[in-house]
Amino acid sequence: MKEIKITNYKKVYAPHIISIADEQLGEGYLQLSTLEDVSSFSERFLNVAVNEKEEVLGFSFGSIVTQSFLTGEMGIPAEKLHVVCKDAKKIGVFKTVAVKKNATKMGIGARLTTDLIEKMKREKAEVICSLLGRLPME
């Protein structure tokens, strides 16, 4: 199997990440401004899977938020939050994991997910969850 590494976002990866998002999640799901915004915050994570030629094969995006962010900015009704999220001060949220169509079935999505969980743990997320549904990344 070819060598695949999980690394942090670099501007040079942007067009490839957007292409994967368009292919797997729908045209316009992800914008360049979102990538730049995400990469500038310490508690937002944008991980990229690349091969030995630095070709982008997939990406994952998540952040650490508060309950008030989920119910306020994200518009999730408080009664819909899981009970563990209601008591947590730092909530790790998976927003997106996507892999290029011709790179599936290689464990890349699993590695991106594992790396994201580890980063959230290091940043002291008390709870880690995934948002169901397909919300545009704004």
Long-range contacts (C-beta under 8 A, 24 or more apart in sequence): 1-106, 2-51, 2-52, 3-51, 3-52, 4-49, 4-50, 4-51, 4-57, 4-106, 4-108, 4-111, 5-49, 5-50, 6-47, 6-48, 6-49, 6-111, 6-112, 6-115, 7-47, 7-48, 7-49, 7-50, 8-39, 8-46, 8-47, 8-48, 9-35, 9-38, 9-39, 9-46, 9-47, 9-48, 9-59, 10-48, 11-36, 13-48, 13-50, 13-56, 13-59, 16-55, 16-56, 17-48, 17-56, 17-59, 20-56, 20-58, 20-59, 20-98, 20-99, 20-100, 21-59, 21-96, 21-98, 23-100, 23-101, 24-98, 24-99, 24-100, 24-101, 25-96, 25-98, 25-134, 26-134, 28-136, 29-134, 29-136, 29-137, 30-96, 30-137, 31-137, 34-137, 34-138, 38-63, 42-123, 43-123, 45-116, 45-119, 45-120, 47-112, 47-115, 47-116, 47-119, 49-99, 49-103, 49-108, 49-111, 49-112, 56-100, 57-99, 57-100, 57-103, 57-106, 57-108, 58-97, 58-98, 58-99, 58-100, 58-103, 58-108, 58-109, 58-112, 59-96, 59-97, 59-98, 59-112, 60-94, 60-96, 60-97, 60-98, 60-112, 60-113, 60-115, 60-116, 61-94, 61-95, 61-96, 61-97, 61-137, 62-92, 62-93, 62-94, 62-95, 62-96, 62-116, 62-119, 62-120, 63-92, 63-93, 63-95, 64-90, 64-91, 64-92, 64-93, 64-120, 64-123, 64-125, 65-90, 65-91, 65-93, 66-90, 66-91, 67-91, 74-131, 74-135, 76-131, 82-129, 84-127, 85-127, 85-129, 88-125, 88-126, 88-127, 89-126, 90-123, 90-124, 90-125, 90-126, 90-127, 91-125, 91-126, 91-127, 91-128, 91-129, 92-117, 92-120, 92-121, 92-123, 92-125, 92-127, 92-128, 92-129, 93-128, 93-129, 93-130, 93-131, 94-128, 94-129, 94-130, 94-131, 95-131, 95-135, 95-137, 96-137
